[in-house]
Structure formats: C-alpha cells, structure tokens
C-alpha cells in the first residue's frame, strides 16, 4: 500500500495521519502535544503514535510504505507573531529615502538594517538610474559576518528584475548567505509592501531550514525515505527545498491545511470550515471545493504581506483559552492561551494537592491568583538579566502556585511582576482553568487529570454562586456562542464593500438576540440569523461545541470521520500549484506594447503578438518551476483579462489600458522511495 504521511504542527497539538495515496482513504490518525521549544520532538511523537495505532497495525502499514510526507506548520506565523526575527539586511534599490521617512513607510521594513542604493526602474521597466554596484559591494562586504540573510527589493523590480538579480549575484558571490529578491515572491505593484514581504521572507529562511532538517532527521530515524513536501498558505504543496527559499509563503499553512482537510473528509464543496483547536478557532469559506484566497495578501502579527493565502478569520478561542472572572464576577473566555489544569496535574501531581489546599481556605482569605500556576516556557534566545534569571530559576523545579507565591514572601509582588513579564515573551507560561478542563469535569473528554479540573472549576463556581456542573455547562455554552459570533463576523466581513462587523451597541444587541435564540419574555423584538451554507467542523473538541453553534445559526453541521486530525489529512490532500502573471501595457507616446516577463521586459507592436509570445514561453517556464516544486503530470492554463476604457469621444471609442495574463501550473505531488 502506498501511504502518504501528513503532519500538522498546531499551537497545542501535533497531528499525524496515514492516508492511502491511491484512494485518498484515511487509514489512521494520532495526536501528540506540540513541543514549542523544539517542534521536532512533537513531530516524532505524533509519527510514532500514528504507526502504533490499532488501525495502522491492522492494515499492516509500516514506515517503508510511505511514499510522500507533507508538513503543515505554524512556524512562520508563530515566528513573526512572537517577534523572533533574525539579523537581516534589507537592500532597497531606487527607493526615495526621504519620502519613505516622511510618510512613515520606513517603519514597515521589518528590520533595522536597511541599505538604500541608487538604481531602480519606472512602471514600464525602463532604468531610472544606473545601479550603484560599488556601494552594493561595500554594503554586502560590511555585513557578511553580521547577518543571517539578505533581502533585496528594487523600485518597480517586478517590471524589470535586472538590478535585483545583479545585487543578488553579488550577495551569493561575496557571502554565500541566503538571499531573497522581491520579484521572486510577487508580480504585483506596491513597493513598500513588497519590500516588507521580502524582508520577512529572509527572516524565516533559517528557522524553516532548521525545522525541515529536524523533521528529516526524525524521518531518517524511522527509515522513512519519501520526499518531504510543505503546505503553502494557499493550501498547495511544494518540495521542502522550494519552501526553504520562500518560507514566507508558508504563512497560514495550518489554516490552509485545515480548509483542504475539511473538504477532503466531508466531500462538501460549498461550506464554512471551522477548525476548533487548542489555541485558536479558524474560520474559512470553501467555494467549489477550494478555500477562498485573500486578494489583499496574508496579514500576520501586524505585517501586511503580498503572499497569496487562504482568507481565514482566526480568533483566540480554543480548548486552552483562559477562563476567568472579571471584576463583576462575569465569565470571561480567551483570547489568551494557558495550560489546562488537567494537563498540568497529569504531569505534576502536586498541582492537585495545591488546588485542594487553596480550596480549603475560606473564600475571603484566598489570595489573588488562586487556582493558577506559572511554568517554564520556551528557552531564552538571548542573554537574561540577573532578575530575569532569578525569576526563571523559581520555575525550574516545577509549577509555581501564584497563591503560594503571594503567601510565602514579602517580595512576592515584585517576583510575580517579573514572571508575568517573562510570560509576555513566552519564557514563562500560565496554567489555569480552560474549556478543556470544563469538558473533563462534564465527562466529555478524558485525556488527563479530571480531578484537578474539578478543583479548578469549584474555585470559580463558588465565586459565581453556581454548582460546579452548571458552571462548566456555562463555559461550554459560552464557547459555542463566541464561535457562532465569530462566524457571523466573518460572514458579514465577506460581503463586498462592507467592513467587518463592529462591536457597537445596536449591532451587539441584535447579535445577542439572534444567537441566544428566544427573545426575553418581556421583550417586543425577536431576531434570527441563518447561515446559508452548512458548517464542516474539524478539530478534537468540535463535538462538544459545534452542535450548539449550528443550532444558534440555524444551519447544517457535518463532523466528518477523522475530524480530529483533519489538518494532517489536508496536508497530503493538496496539489502543487504555481501561479505567475504577465502584464502587458501600452508605452506612453509610442505605438508599442511592453510585456513584463520573468526575465525582463519585451516590446511588441501588436497585442496579439505579445500574448502569443507569452503563451509560447510561459508554459514551459512554469511547468519547469512546478516540477522543481515537486509536481508531476503538470498542466498549465492561462486566464486573460484585457482592460479598456471609454475615450473622450464617447462610449463607442475605447482606449486600451493593458492586459493581465495569469498562468497556473498544477500537478500531483511526485512520490518516491527516497529523499530527492
């Protein structure tokens, strides 16, 4: 049996799935906790777990049967979101330094090391000024021992990449460091956003290289010799080597894999895919079996990129969301992620004893933070101050009870502030009550220590004056209501010309009436919302939340088999897809047209000659690129869009403005028995 092994590294879990490559049937799935300090450990645990499942054993599946491995990963998104950026030099060719500073564009470069060079082109691809190669050489040599990668963006470099390519050649000749050119990542105009995207790509090259190398070591240890593919943000697949050159394109890889997995498992082509995970809930619409892409480009951690990616709405709501009470003792859920008490106690039995101790105190004498703990986070990537090291040393021997911390020493407040500051940097993590704990108490999930979950629930339930079971039911119901509200916001935001739903009073009141169902007994207004497309719910906890979500939205619900590992299934269900665009524009005051091709501009006298040349040359180039990205049986298609406008003489007289030729190459991932 030919087996495809799908792997997804999420914020909480790493999933693995074995899929029959010939039929698409899911053979087995398994989960392991994501090890954020070293993702390869969670990957190895998930792979070993999936081969050890009864389903895989019964089917006689062995590592030697794997002909393809595909990885979807949160690495790019998390690296940028957490601010873990390396030393990158951004070289800008032909950019006006004063104008960039005047309009604040220089704050978007994603690096402090920026070099401005003379050169650049205009919108027609004509050289505005000669490239200052001497300055380029000096800047590169000055940094060859200080930076991890170089990023190069030329003004109108997508219309003529000559200057970018020449500087990239110097980087390779003088340093051997990784280098990214803006025209390689996009053909769209927007010099500032393109420069940002190029710099971010350079930041991600080394982290993705390290992850792929560690995954390959894991595969080698298990004698899996199949090619390794990576999921891009649009749901398509590329070879790992290709992804390492353009890691920015793996932004939103996980949500893209979940959308593809939802389609593959449910077999429904027009639905809302809702992926409820431990850290976030991702919402995306599928049209004709494919996720809709965001035409503005993926946005992550405040950076607006030019990367084609799935149009996903992500909210900080999941099984590990922080459950707490506000000053009015009202329930608050998310958006912060914490370690569930049930999970913490399963690893540290003393946690339950501490919870019982705090619960035995009279409510009035329970200190702030009762029922919450701090634990060690990811390893520090830089030198720590003495105070920071002291704070982390407090966590080195196991979870630290915030209640015990307040009780035991006079300097506790200062230490707590230091630890919470480390929490903000990911060096320390909070453990507290979560929706996952509520499911443990209600008997709907039994993975870890249900007793610790019950103790944590009792601490909060007492403050609300509720029985424990009723408190936990309210937590689960509130999660469902919040997910439903986020689906409504996404659906409203998808309407052309409409901004996202804003949380103003009237709108919020109508939304609450609609999602709560019945109007108050003394009210005169009722409101109902109905989602036209059904929901496909994926993720481990969806059976607990999504039936109520569907009821509130008056729509259908599909929870497909293997929903808990849908992301890993989606990772191996995509195709290799490469898109490139050729722009054709009339030249000002000339009876000629200019086609902007990958190797530079070319002029023609007639439009059809330009189109014919592109049709003759682009398919071969694109097919070769698709094969380099890991495809076989490649097909190339072209879509043409001509732009005309009425002339001053009247509507019957038209002026030609230009054409866009979009070439798409697609093919099945190439499989084999050895790494390529």
C-alpha positions as CSV (number, residue, x, y, z in Angstrom):
1,X,0.0,0.0,0.0
2,X,1.3,3.4,-1.0
3,X,0.9,5.7,2.1
4,X,1.0,9.5,2.4
5,X,2.0,10.7,5.8
6,X,0.5,14.1,6.8
7,X,1.9,16.1,9.7
8,X,0.4,19.3,11.2
9,X,2.2,21.2,14.0
10,X,-0.5,23.3,15.7
11,X,-0.3,25.6,18.7
12,X,-1.3,22.9,21.1
13,X,-1.2,19.5,19.3
14,X,0.9,18.0,16.5
15,X,-1.3,15.7,14.4
16,X,-0.2,12.8,12.1
17,X,-2.4,11.0,9.6
18,X,-1.8,8.0,7.3
19,X,-3.7,8.3,4.0
20,X,-3.8,5.8,1.2
21,X,-2.2,7.8,-1.5
22,X,-4.0,6.0,-4.3
23,X,-7.6,6.1,-2.9
24,X,-7.5,9.1,-0.5
25,X,-8.8,6.9,2.3
26,X,-7.7,7.8,5.8
27,X,-6.0,4.8,7.4
28,X,-5.2,6.2,10.9
29,X,-4.6,9.3,12.8
30,X,-2.9,10.3,16.1
31,X,-2.0,13.3,18.1
32,X,0.8,14.4,20.4
33,X,1.4,17.6,22.3
34,X,3.3,20.3,20.4
35,X,6.7,20.9,21.9
36,X,7.1,24.6,21.2
37,X,10.7,24.8,22.3
38,X,11.6,22.1,19.7
39,X,8.9,21.2,17.2
40,X,10.7,18.1,16.0
41,X,10.0,16.3,19.4
42,X,6.2,16.7,19.0
43,X,6.5,15.7,15.3
44,X,8.4,12.5,16.2
45,X,5.9,11.6,19.0
46,X,3.0,12.1,16.6
47,X,4.6,9.9,13.9
48,X,5.4,7.1,16.2
49,X,1.9,7.3,17.7
50,X,0.2,7.0,14.3
51,X,2.1,3.9,13.3
52,X,1.3,2.4,16.7
53,X,-2.5,2.8,16.4
54,X,-4.6,-0.3,16.1
55,X,-5.9,0.9,12.7
56,X,-2.4,1.1,11.3
57,X,-1.4,-2.2,12.8
58,X,-4.5,-3.9,11.4
59,X,-3.8,-2.5,8.0
60,X,-0.2,-3.7,8.1
61,X,1.1,-0.2,7.4
62,X,4.8,0.3,8.0
63,X,7.2,3.3,7.6
64,X,8.6,1.7,4.5
65,X,5.2,2.1,2.8
66,X,5.3,5.9,3.0
67,X,5.8,7.4,-0.5
68,X,5.2,11.1,0.4
69,X,5.4,13.2,3.6
70,X,3.6,16.6,3.8
71,X,4.0,19.1,6.6
72,X,1.8,22.0,7.5
73,X,3.3,24.2,10.1
74,X,2.6,27.3,12.3
75,X,6.3,28.1,12.3
76,X,6.2,31.1,10.0
77,X,3.1,32.6,11.6
78,X,4.3,32.0,15.2
79,X,7.9,33.2,14.5
80,X,6.6,36.5,13.2
81,X,3.8,36.8,15.8
82,X,6.2,36.3,18.7
83,X,8.8,38.7,17.3
84,X,11.6,36.1,16.9
85,X,13.3,37.7,13.9
86,X,16.9,37.2,13.0
87,X,19.6,39.5,11.7
88,X,18.6,40.5,8.1
89,X,19.9,43.2,5.8
90,X,17.3,44.8,3.5
91,X,18.7,46.3,0.4
92,X,16.4,48.8,-1.3
93,X,17.2,49.9,-4.9
94,X,15.8,53.1,-6.2
95,X,13.7,53.9,-3.2
96,X,13.5,57.6,-2.1
97,X,14.9,57.5,1.5
98,X,13.4,60.9,2.4
99,X,9.9,60.0,1.0
100,X,9.9,56.7,2.9
101,X,10.7,58.5,6.1
102,X,8.3,61.4,5.5
103,X,5.3,59.0,5.1
104,X,6.5,56.6,7.8
105,X,7.0,53.7,5.3
106,X,10.4,53.0,6.8
107,X,8.7,51.7,10.0
108,X,7.4,48.8,7.9
109,X,10.7,47.3,6.8
110,X,10.7,44.5,9.4
111,X,14.4,45.1,10.1
112,X,16.6,47.9,11.4
113,X,19.5,47.2,8.9
114,X,18.4,48.9,5.7
115,X,20.7,50.0,2.8
116,X,19.5,52.4,0.1
117,X,21.2,52.1,-3.3
118,X,20.9,54.2,-6.4
119,X,19.2,52.5,-9.3
120,X,15.6,51.3,-10.0
121,X,13.2,51.3,-12.8
122,X,9.9,53.0,-13.8
123,X,6.5,51.4,-14.2
124,X,7.3,50.5,-17.8
125,X,10.5,48.7,-16.7
126,X,12.9,51.4,-18.0
127,X,16.0,52.1,-16.0
128,X,15.7,55.3,-14.0
129,X,19.3,55.4,-12.8
130,X,22.3,53.1,-13.1
131,X,22.8,50.6,-10.3
132,X,25.5,51.6,-7.9
133,X,27.3,48.3,-7.8
134,X,30.3,49.7,-5.9
135,X,28.1,50.8,-3.0
136,X,26.3,47.5,-3.1
137,X,29.5,45.6,-2.9
138,X,30.7,47.7,0.1
139,X,27.4,47.2,2.0
140,X,27.4,43.5,1.4
141,X,31.0,43.0,2.5
142,X,30.5,45.1,5.6
143,X,27.7,42.7,6.7
144,X,28.7,39.3,5.5
145,X,29.7,38.2,9.0
146,X,26.9,40.0,10.8
147,X,23.7,39.0,9.1
148,X,21.9,35.7,8.6
149,X,20.3,36.6,5.3
150,X,19.8,39.4,2.7
151,X,16.6,40.7,1.2
152,X,16.6,42.8,-2.0
153,X,13.7,44.9,-3.4
154,X,14.1,47.2,-6.4
155,X,11.7,50.0,-7.2
156,X,9.4,48.6,-9.9
157,X,11.6,45.4,-9.7
158,X,8.6,43.4,-10.7
159,X,8.6,45.3,-14.0
160,X,12.3,44.7,-14.5
161,X,14.3,42.5,-12.1
162,X,17.7,43.3,-13.6
163,X,19.0,45.3,-10.6
164,X,17.7,42.9,-8.1
165,X,19.3,39.9,-9.8
166,X,22.7,41.8,-10.1
167,X,22.7,42.6,-6.4
168,X,21.7,39.0,-5.5
169,X,24.6,37.7,-7.6
170,X,26.9,39.9,-5.5
171,X,25.5,38.5,-2.3
172,X,26.0,34.9,-3.4
173,X,29.5,35.7,-4.7
174,X,30.7,37.6,-1.6
175,X,28.9,35.9,1.3
176,X,27.1,32.7,0.3
177,X,24.3,33.8,2.6
178,X,20.6,33.2,1.8
179,X,19.2,36.0,-0.4
180,X,15.6,36.8,-1.4
181,X,14.5,39.1,-4.3
182,X,11.1,40.8,-4.3
183,X,10.2,39.8,-7.8
184,X,10.5,36.1,-6.9
185,X,7.7,36.5,-4.4
186,X,5.1,38.5,-6.2
187,X,4.4,40.2,-9.5
188,X,2.1,42.8,-8.0
189,X,2.9,46.5,-7.6
190,X,3.3,48.1,-4.2
191,X,7.0,48.8,-3.5
192,X,6.6,49.2,0.3
193,X,4.6,46.0,0.9
194,X,6.9,44.1,-1.4
195,X,9.9,45.2,0.5
196,X,8.3,44.2,3.8
197,X,7.4,40.8,2.4
198,X,10.9,40.2,1.1
199,X,12.5,41.1,4.5
200,X,10.1,38.8,6.3
201,X,10.9,36.0,4.0
202,X,14.6,36.5,4.7
203,X,13.9,36.3,8.5
204,X,12.2,32.9,8.1
205,X,14.7,31.1,5.9
206,X,16.9,29.8,8.7
207,X,14.1,28.8,11.1
208,X,12.3,26.8,8.4
209,X,15.6,25.2,7.4
210,X,16.2,24.1,10.9
211,X,12.7,22.7,11.2
212,X,12.9,20.8,8.0
213,X,16.3,19.4,8.9
214,X,15.0,18.2,12.2
215,X,11.9,16.6,10.6
216,X,14.1,14.9,8.1
217,X,16.3,13.5,10.9
218,X,13.1,12.1,12.5
219,X,12.1,10.6,9.2
220,X,15.5,9.1,8.7
221,X,15.5,7.6,12.2
222,X,12.2,5.9,11.3
223,X,13.6,4.7,7.9
224,X,11.1,6.9,6.0
225,X,12.8,7.9,2.8
226,X,9.9,9.6,1.0
227,X,10.0,13.2,-0.4
228,X,9.1,15.9,2.1
229,X,6.5,18.5,1.0
230,X,5.4,21.6,2.8
231,X,1.9,23.2,2.7
232,X,1.8,26.8,1.5
233,X,-0.7,29.4,2.7
234,X,-3.0,28.8,-0.3
235,X,-3.3,25.1,0.5
236,X,-1.0,23.9,-2.3
237,X,2.2,21.8,-1.8
238,X,5.8,22.4,-2.6
239,X,9.0,20.5,-2.0
240,X,10.8,21.3,1.2
241,X,13.8,22.7,-0.8
242,X,11.5,25.1,-2.6
243,X,9.8,26.2,0.6
244,X,13.1,26.9,2.3
245,X,13.8,29.6,-0.4
246,X,10.3,31.1,0.0
247,X,9.3,30.4,3.6
248,X,7.0,33.4,3.8
249,X,4.6,31.5,1.6
250,X,4.0,29.1,4.4
251,X,2.2,31.8,6.4
252,X,-1.2,30.4,7.3
253,X,-0.1,26.9,6.3
254,X,-2.1,25.4,9.2
255,X,-5.4,27.1,8.4
256,X,-5.0,26.3,4.7
257,X,-4.4,22.6,5.5
258,X,-7.5,22.6,7.8
259,X,-9.7,24.0,5.0
260,X,-8.4,21.4,2.5
261,X,-8.8,18.7,5.0
262,X,-12.4,19.7,5.7
263,X,-13.2,19.4,2.0
264,X,-11.4,16.1,1.7
265,X,-13.1,14.5,4.7
266,X,-16.6,15.9,4.3
267,X,-16.8,15.8,0.5
268,X,-18.8,19.1,0.5
269,X,-17.7,21.8,-1.9
270,X,-19.5,24.9,-0.6
271,X,-19.4,25.1,3.2
272,X,-17.9,27.0,6.1
273,X,-14.9,25.2,7.5
274,X,-14.5,25.7,11.2
275,X,-11.3,24.4,12.9
276,X,-11.5,24.5,16.7
277,X,-8.1,23.8,18.1
278,X,-6.5,24.3,21.5
279,X,-5.2,27.8,20.8
280,X,-7.4,29.3,18.1
281,X,-10.5,28.8,16.0
282,X,-10.0,29.3,12.3
283,X,-13.0,30.0,10.0
284,X,-12.8,29.9,6.2
285,X,-15.3,29.6,3.4
286,X,-14.9,26.9,0.7
287,X,-16.2,27.6,-2.7
288,X,-16.4,24.8,-5.3
289,X,-14.1,22.7,-3.1
290,X,-11.3,25.2,-2.7
291,X,-10.6,27.7,0.0
292,X,-11.1,31.3,-1.0
293,X,-7.9,33.3,-1.1
294,X,-7.4,36.8,0.4
295,X,-6.8,39.2,-2.6
296,X,-5.1,41.7,-0.2
297,X,-2.5,39.1,0.9
298,X,-1.9,37.4,4.2
299,X,-1.7,39.6,7.3
300,X,0.2,38.3,10.3
301,X,1.4,40.0,13.5
302,X,0.6,43.4,12.1
303,X,2.6,42.9,9.0
304,X,0.7,43.1,5.7
305,X,2.3,40.8,3.1
306,X,1.8,40.1,-0.6
307,X,1.5,36.4,0.0
308,X,-1.4,34.6,-1.6
309,X,-3.1,32.7,1.3
310,X,-6.4,31.4,2.4
311,X,-8.9,34.1,3.5
312,X,-9.2,32.9,7.1
313,X,-10.6,34.5,10.2
314,X,-8.7,33.5,13.2
315,X,-9.8,34.2,16.8
316,X,-8.1,33.4,20.0
317,X,-10.6,30.9,21.2
318,X,-10.0,27.2,21.7
319,X,-9.8,24.4,24.2
320,X,-6.9,26.0,26.0
321,X,-8.5,29.5,26.3
322,X,-8.0,31.3,29.6
323,X,-11.3,31.1,31.7
324,X,-11.6,33.7,34.5
325,X,-14.0,36.1,36.1
326,X,-13.9,39.9,35.7
327,X,-14.4,42.4,38.5
328,X,-18.2,42.0,38.2
329,X,-17.7,38.2,38.5
330,X,-18.8,37.7,34.9
331,X,-17.3,34.9,32.9
332,X,-14.5,35.8,30.5
333,X,-13.1,33.3,28.0
334,X,-9.9,33.9,25.9
335,X,-8.2,35.2,23.9
336,X,-5.1,34.2,25.9
337,X,-4.0,30.6,25.8
338,X,-3.0,28.8,29.0
339,X,-2.0,25.3,30.1
340,X,-5.1,23.4,31.2
341,X,-5.1,22.4,34.9
342,X,-5.9,18.8,33.9
343,X,-2.8,18.6,31.7
344,X,-0.6,20.2,34.2
345,X,-1.7,17.9,37.1
346,X,-1.2,14.8,34.9
347,X,2.5,15.8,34.6
348,X,2.9,17.3,38.2
349,X,0.6,15.5,40.7
350,X,1.4,18.1,43.4
351,X,-0.8,20.6,41.4
352,X,-4.0,18.8,42.7
353,X,-2.7,18.9,46.3
354,X,-2.1,22.7,45.9
355,X,-5.6,23.2,44.5
356,X,-7.2,21.3,47.4
357,X,-5.2,23.4,49.9
358,X,-6.4,26.7,48.3
359,X,-9.9,25.4,48.1
360,X,-9.9,24.6,51.8
361,X,-9.2,28.2,52.6
362,X,-12.2,30.4,53.4
363,X,-13.2,32.3,50.2
364,X,-12.3,35.7,51.8
365,X,-8.8,34.5,52.6
366,X,-7.9,33.1,49.1
367,X,-5.1,35.2,47.7
368,X,-5.1,36.6,44.1
369,X,-4.3,34.0,41.5
370,X,-5.9,31.2,43.5
371,X,-6.0,28.1,41.2
372,X,-3.4,29.4,38.8
373,X,0.2,28.4,38.2
374,X,3.3,29.5,36.3
375,X,5.5,27.1,34.4
376,X,8.7,27.3,32.4
377,X,8.2,28.4,28.8
378,X,10.5,28.3,25.7
379,X,14.2,28.5,26.1
380,X,15.6,32.1,26.1
381,X,17.1,33.1,22.8
382,X,19.2,35.9,24.3
383,X,21.1,36.8,27.5
384,X,18.9,37.3,30.5
385,X,19.3,39.9,33.2
386,X,20.1,38.7,36.8
387,X,16.5,39.5,37.8
388,X,15.0,37.5,34.9
389,X,17.3,34.6,35.6
390,X,16.2,34.6,39.2
391,X,12.6,34.6,38.2
392,X,13.1,31.6,35.8
393,X,15.0,29.7,38.4
394,X,11.8,29.8,40.6
395,X,10.1,27.8,37.8
396,X,13.0,25.4,37.1
397,X,11.8,22.8,39.6
398,X,8.1,22.7,38.5
399,X,4.9,24.7,38.5
400,X,4.8,27.7,40.8
401,X,1.4,28.4,42.5
402,X,0.6,32.1,42.3
403,X,-1.4,31.7,45.6
404,X,1.6,30.2,47.4
405,X,3.9,32.8,45.9
406,X,1.8,35.6,47.4
407,X,1.7,33.9,50.8
408,X,5.3,33.0,51.2
409,X,7.4,36.1,50.9
410,X,7.4,39.9,51.1
411,X,9.0,40.3,47.7
412,X,6.4,38.1,46.0
413,X,4.7,41.0,44.2
414,X,7.9,42.0,42.5
415,X,8.7,38.4,41.6
416,X,5.2,37.9,40.2
417,X,5.6,41.0,38.0
418,X,8.9,39.7,36.7
419,X,7.4,36.3,35.9
420,X,4.4,37.8,34.2
421,X,6.8,40.0,32.1
422,X,8.5,36.8,31.1
423,X,5.1,35.3,30.3
424,X,4.6,38.1,27.8
425,X,7.8,37.0,26.0
426,X,6.9,33.3,26.0
427,X,9.7,32.4,28.5
428,X,7.1,31.5,31.2
429,X,3.6,30.1,30.7
430,X,0.4,30.4,32.8
431,X,-1.7,27.4,33.8
432,X,-5.3,28.0,34.7
433,X,-8.9,26.7,34.1
434,X,-9.9,26.2,30.5
435,X,-12.8,24.9,28.4
436,X,-10.8,21.7,28.1
437,X,-11.0,21.4,31.9
438,X,-14.7,22.0,31.8
439,X,-15.1,19.1,29.3
440,X,-13.1,16.9,31.8
441,X,-15.5,17.8,34.6
442,X,-18.5,17.0,32.5
443,X,-17.1,13.7,31.4
444,X,-16.9,14.6,27.7
445,X,-13.2,14.4,27.5
446,X,-10.9,12.1,29.5
447,X,-7.4,12.7,28.3
448,X,-5.8,14.0,31.6
449,X,-6.5,14.6,35.3
450,X,-10.2,15.2,35.7
451,X,-9.9,15.7,39.5
452,X,-7.6,18.8,39.0
453,X,-10.1,20.2,36.5
454,X,-12.9,19.7,39.0
455,X,-11.0,21.5,41.8
456,X,-10.2,24.4,39.5
457,X,-13.9,24.6,38.4
458,X,-15.0,24.6,42.1
459,X,-12.8,27.7,42.8
460,X,-14.5,29.7,40.1
461,X,-18.0,28.3,40.5
462,X,-18.1,29.3,44.2
463,X,-17.4,32.9,43.2
464,X,-20.3,32.8,40.8
465,X,-22.6,31.0,43.3
466,X,-23.1,28.1,40.9
467,X,-22.9,24.4,41.2
468,X,-19.8,23.0,39.5
469,X,-21.6,21.1,36.7
470,X,-23.7,24.2,35.9
471,X,-20.7,26.4,35.8
472,X,-18.9,24.0,33.4
473,X,-22.0,23.9,31.2
474,X,-22.0,27.6,31.0
475,X,-18.3,27.6,30.0
476,X,-19.1,25.2,27.1
477,X,-22.2,27.1,26.1
478,X,-20.3,30.4,26.1
479,X,-17.6,29.0,23.9
480,X,-20.2,27.9,21.4
481,X,-21.8,31.3,21.5
482,X,-18.5,33.0,20.9
483,X,-17.7,30.8,18.0
484,X,-21.1,31.5,16.4
485,X,-20.5,35.2,16.8
486,X,-17.1,35.0,15.1
487,X,-18.7,33.1,12.2
488,X,-21.2,35.9,11.8
489,X,-18.5,38.5,11.9
490,X,-16.6,36.6,9.2
491,X,-19.7,36.2,7.0
492,X,-20.6,39.9,7.3
493,X,-17.0,40.8,6.5
494,X,-17.0,38.7,3.3
495,X,-19.8,40.9,1.8
496,X,-18.3,43.1,-0.9
497,X,-18.0,46.8,0.1
498,X,-18.8,46.1,3.7
499,X,-16.5,46.5,6.6
500,X,-16.2,43.9,9.3
501,X,-18.9,43.8,12.0
502,X,-18.2,46.5,14.5
503,X,-19.0,45.9,18.2
504,X,-21.3,48.9,18.6
505,X,-24.4,48.8,20.9
506,X,-27.2,48.2,18.4
507,X,-25.3,45.6,16.4
508,X,-24.2,43.7,19.6
509,X,-27.7,43.7,20.9
510,X,-29.2,42.3,17.7
511,X,-26.4,39.7,17.5
512,X,-27.0,38.6,21.1
513,X,-30.8,38.3,20.5
514,X,-30.1,36.2,17.4
515,X,-27.6,33.9,18.9
516,X,-29.4,33.4,22.2
517,X,-32.5,32.3,20.3
518,X,-35.6,33.3,22.1
519,X,-36.5,36.9,22.9
520,X,-36.9,37.9,26.6
521,X,-40.4,37.2,27.9
522,X,-41.0,40.9,28.4
523,X,-39.3,41.9,25.1
524,X,-41.0,43.0,21.9
525,X,-38.2,42.1,19.4
526,X,-37.0,38.8,18.2
527,X,-34.2,38.2,15.8
528,X,-32.9,35.2,13.9
529,X,-29.8,34.6,11.9
530,X,-29.5,31.7,9.4
531,X,-26.2,30.8,7.8
532,X,-26.9,29.7,4.2
533,X,-24.1,27.2,3.9
534,X,-23.6,24.3,6.3
535,X,-20.7,24.1,8.7
536,X,-17.9,21.4,8.5
537,X,-16.4,21.2,11.9
538,X,-12.9,19.8,12.5
539,X,-10.6,19.6,15.5
540,X,-10.6,17.3,18.5
541,X,-13.3,19.1,20.7
542,X,-15.9,20.0,17.9
543,X,-18.5,17.5,19.1
544,X,-18.7,19.4,22.4
545,X,-19.2,22.8,20.9
546,X,-20.3,22.8,17.3
547,X,-23.9,21.3,17.5
548,X,-24.9,24.3,19.6
549,X,-23.1,26.6,17.2
550,X,-25.1,25.1,14.3
551,X,-28.3,25.4,16.3
552,X,-27.7,29.1,17.0
553,X,-27.0,29.8,13.4
554,X,-29.9,27.6,12.0
555,X,-27.7,25.7,9.6
556,X,-26.5,22.2,9.0
557,X,-23.4,20.6,10.6
558,X,-21.0,18.0,9.3
559,X,-18.5,16.4,11.7
560,X,-16.6,14.1,9.3
561,X,-14.7,10.9,10.4
562,X,-11.1,11.7,11.5
563,X,-12.1,15.3,12.1
564,X,-9.6,15.4,15.0
565,X,-6.7,15.1,12.5
566,X,-8.2,16.9,9.5
567,X,-5.2,19.3,9.3
568,X,-2.8,16.4,8.8
569,X,-5.2,14.9,6.2
570,X,-5.3,18.2,4.5
571,X,-1.6,18.4,4.4
572,X,-1.4,15.4,2.0
573,X,-4.6,16.2,0.0
574,X,-3.3,19.3,-1.9
575,X,-1.7,19.6,-5.3
576,X,1.4,21.5,-6.4
577,X,0.2,24.8,-7.8
578,X,2.4,27.6,-9.1
579,X,0.9,30.9,-10.4
580,X,2.7,33.6,-12.4
581,X,1.4,36.8,-14.0
582,X,2.5,38.5,-17.2
583,X,1.4,42.2,-17.6
584,X,1.1,43.9,-20.9
585,X,1.0,47.7,-21.0
586,X,1.0,50.3,-23.8
587,X,4.0,52.5,-23.9
588,X,3.4,56.2,-23.4
589,X,3.6,58.2,-26.7
590,X,4.7,55.1,-28.6
591,X,2.9,52.8,-30.9
592,X,4.1,49.8,-29.0
593,X,3.3,47.4,-26.1
594,X,5.6,46.1,-23.4
595,X,5.2,42.7,-21.9
596,X,6.7,42.2,-18.4
597,X,8.1,38.7,-18.4
598,X,10.1,36.8,-15.7
599,X,13.4,37.5,-17.5
600,X,12.6,41.2,-18.1
601,X,10.5,43.4,-20.4
602,X,10.0,42.8,-24.1
603,X,8.3,45.1,-26.6
604,X,5.8,44.3,-29.3
605,X,3.9,46.2,-32.0
606,X,0.7,44.2,-31.7
607,X,-1.2,42.9,-28.6
608,X,-1.8,39.5,-30.1
609,X,1.9,39.2,-30.8
610,X,2.7,39.9,-27.1
611,X,0.0,37.4,-26.0
612,X,1.3,34.8,-28.4
613,X,4.8,35.1,-27.2
614,X,3.7,34.8,-23.6
615,X,1.7,31.7,-24.5
616,X,4.7,30.2,-26.2
617,X,7.3,30.8,-23.5
618,X,5.5,30.9,-20.1
619,X,4.1,27.3,-20.1
620,X,7.5,25.8,-20.4
621,X,9.0,28.0,-17.7
622,X,6.1,27.5,-15.4
623,X,6.0,23.7,-15.9
624,X,9.7,23.5,-15.1
625,X,9.1,25.5,-11.9
626,X,6.2,23.3,-10.9
627,X,8.4,20.2,-11.4
628,X,11.1,21.8,-9.3
629,X,8.5,22.4,-6.7
630,X,7.7,18.7,-6.7
631,X,4.9,18.2,-9.3
632,X,4.4,15.6,-11.9
633,X,1.9,15.4,-14.8
634,X,1.8,19.2,-14.9
635,X,-0.9,21.1,-16.7
636,X,-0.6,24.8,-17.4
637,X,-3.6,27.1,-18.0
638,X,-3.8,30.7,-18.9
639,X,-6.5,33.3,-18.0
640,X,-6.6,36.5,-19.9
641,X,-8.1,39.8,-18.8
642,X,-8.0,42.9,-21.1
643,X,-8.7,46.4,-19.8
644,X,-10.3,49.1,-21.8
645,X,-11.8,52.5,-21.0
646,X,-14.1,54.9,-22.9
647,X,-12.3,57.6,-24.8
648,X,-13.3,61.2,-24.6
649,X,-15.0,60.9,-27.9
650,X,-17.7,58.7,-26.5
651,X,-18.6,55.3,-25.1
652,X,-18.1,53.6,-28.5
653,X,-14.4,54.7,-28.7
654,X,-12.3,52.6,-26.3
655,X,-8.7,53.1,-25.2
656,X,-6.6,50.1,-24.4
657,X,-5.2,50.2,-20.9
658,X,-3.4,46.9,-20.6
659,X,-3.8,43.1,-20.1
660,X,-3.1,40.6,-17.4
661,X,-2.2,37.0,-18.3
662,X,-2.3,34.7,-15.4
663,X,-0.6,31.3,-15.9
664,X,-1.3,28.5,-13.5
665,X,0.6,25.2,-13.4
666,X,-0.8,22.4,-11.4
667,X,0.2,18.8,-10.8
668,X,0.1,15.9,-8.4
669,X,3.0,15.7,-5.9
670,X,5.7,13.4,-7.1
671,X,6.2,10.4,-4.9
672,X,9.1,8.2,-4.4
673,X,11.1,5.9,-2.1
674,X,14.0,8.2,-1.3
675,X,14.6,11.9,-0.5
676,X,15.1,14.0,-3.5
